[in-house]
C-alpha cells in the first residue's frame, strides 16, 4: 500500500498551483495588452484595463481551485472515532 500524502502538503500544492496559474494569467495578459511600444507611464495608466481583462481568468482559476479542494476534502477518509 502506498503511503498517503499529508493533507497539509496537498493543500500547499493546490495553493502553489493556484498561485502559478494566476501569475501566468496576469503575465500573459500584461504582455499581450501592454505592448513593448508603450512607455512605463502608459503601462501604469492601462493597469486598470489590464486588471479588468484578467479578472475573468482569476475567477476561473479560483473556481477550479475550489472544485479541486472540495474534491480533495471529499476523498479524505473519515476521522477514526475514539
KADAKA-V673767 format. One record per backbone hydrogen bond with DSSP energy under -1.0 kcal/mol. NH is the residue of the N-H (numbers start at 1). CO is the residue of the C=O. Records with the same first field share a line. If there is no record, write none. Layout:
NH: CO  CO
This chain:
10: 6
11: 7
12: 8
13: 9
14: 10
15: 11
16: 12
17: 13
18: 14
19: 15
20: 16
21: 17
22: 18
23: 19
24: 20
25: 21
26: 22
27: 23
28: 24
29: 25
30: 26
31: 27
32: 28
33: 29
34: 30
35: 33
38: 35
43: 39
44: 40
45: 41
46: 42
47: 44
50: 46
51: 47
52: 48
53: 49
54: 50
55: 51
58: 54
59: 55
60: 56
61: 57
62: 58
63: 59
64: 60
65: 61
66: 62
67: 63
68: 64
69: 65
70: 66
71: 67
72: 68
73: 69
74: 70
75: 71
